[in-house]
Every structure is written in C-alpha cells, then in structure tokens.
Amino acid sequence: MTTSFLLEPQPFRRGPSVDVAVVVGFVSIVAVLTLFLAGAACLGLAIAPIVSPASGASQIHVRVAEMALAVRLGDLWLLFAGLSVTFFAAAAAVAARATAFLSNDD
C-alpha cells in the first residue's frame, strides 16, 4: 500500500516577520524623533549667543534669568553645534538602517 501525497514547498519569505517589522518601525520612529528633537534643542543652544543681542534690538521681551543662562552658555556654542550635527546625523543613520532592515531587497 502506498499513499501518494504532494508536499507543497513553503514559499521563501524575505524580510522580517510582521511582528518584528512593527516593533522595529515603532522603535525607529521614536528614536528618530527623539534624536531630531535633541538636535534641535542643541541647535537652539548653539545659536543663543547670536539671538540674544537680536532679541534686545527687536524689542522681544526675554526674562533676565534666560538671558543670563544664554550668556553663560554662550562660550560653549561650538560644543552645542557639534552635538546638534551629531544628533541629526544619528537620526539620519537610524532612519537609514531601519529602512534597510525593513526593505525586502537583497
């Protein structure tokens, strides 16, 4: 007695599973937005020495404590500019790696 049956081959699946894709997509979106926000905050601190005198000239009211903090941190503008560029580059790298991980191309 023989029984013949046909085994159908399983289709080859490319890329991550749906569950992994959702988790990676969500985590990468949160990471990119967080890094972008950190870069924008550091950019704001980097341009504070430039904006501080301009706010007085254009009669924008700024609290004295905020102006004192901007003057104190004004010497570190190069550090904040470097951090801003680093955060923006990290956000772009995370977005690129997530896109490469989630794509089906080989």
C-alpha positions in Angstrom: 0.0 0.0 0.0 1.3 3.3 -0.9 -0.2 6.6 -0.4 0.9 9.4 -2.5 0.6 12.9 -1.3 2.1 16.1 -2.6 4.2 18.2 -0.3 4.0 21.8 -1.4 7.1 23.7 -0.8 6.8 26.7 1.6 7.3 30.0 -0.2 10.6 31.7 0.5 10.0 34.7 2.8 12.1 37.7 2.6 12.5 40.3 5.2 11.4 40.3 8.8 8.1 39.0 10.1 5.2 41.4 10.5 5.6 41.5 14.3 9.3 42.3 14.1 8.6 44.9 11.4 6.0 46.7 13.5 8.3 46.7 16.6 11.4 47.9 14.6 9.3 50.5 12.8 7.9 51.9 16.0 11.2 51.9 17.9 13.0 53.5 15.0 10.3 56.3 14.6 10.6 57.1 18.3 14.4 57.1 18.1 14.5 59.3 15.1 12.1 61.8 16.6 14.0 61.9 19.9 17.3 62.4 18.2 15.8 65.1 16.0 14.4 66.9 19.0 17.7 66.7 20.8 19.5 68.1 17.7 17.0 71.0 17.5 17.5 71.7 21.2 21.3 71.8 20.8 21.0 73.9 17.8 18.9 76.4 19.8 21.6 76.5 22.5 24.3 76.9 19.8 22.6 80.0 18.3 21.7 81.5 21.6 24.7 83.9 21.6 23.6 85.2 18.2 20.0 85.5 19.1 20.4 87.2 22.5 21.5 90.6 21.2 19.0 90.4 18.4 16.1 89.9 20.8 17.0 93.1 22.6 17.3 95.1 19.4 13.9 93.9 18.1 12.2 94.6 21.5 11.3 91.0 22.2 10.8 90.5 26.0 13.1 87.8 27.4 13.3 87.1 31.1 16.6 88.1 32.8 17.3 84.6 34.0 17.0 83.2 30.5 19.3 85.9 29.1 21.9 85.2 31.9 21.8 81.5 31.1 22.3 82.2 27.4 25.2 84.4 28.1 26.8 81.8 30.4 26.4 79.0 27.9 27.5 81.3 25.0 31.1 80.2 25.4 30.0 76.6 24.7 28.4 77.3 21.3 30.8 75.2 19.4 30.1 72.2 21.7 26.3 72.6 21.1 26.8 73.0 17.4 28.8 69.8 17.3 26.2 67.9 19.3 23.5 69.2 17.1 25.2 67.9 14.0 25.9 64.6 15.7 22.2 64.2 16.8 21.0 65.0 13.3 23.5 62.5 11.7 22.4 59.9 14.2 18.8 60.4 13.4 19.6 60.0 9.7 21.6 56.9 10.4 18.8 55.3 12.4 16.3 56.0 9.7 18.6 54.6 7.0 19.3 51.4 9.0 15.7 50.9 9.8 14.7 51.3 6.2 17.5 48.9 5.1 16.3 46.3 7.7 12.7 46.6 6.8 13.2 46.5 3.0 12.8 43.3 1.1 15.6 44.0 -1.3 18.7 41.8 -1.2 
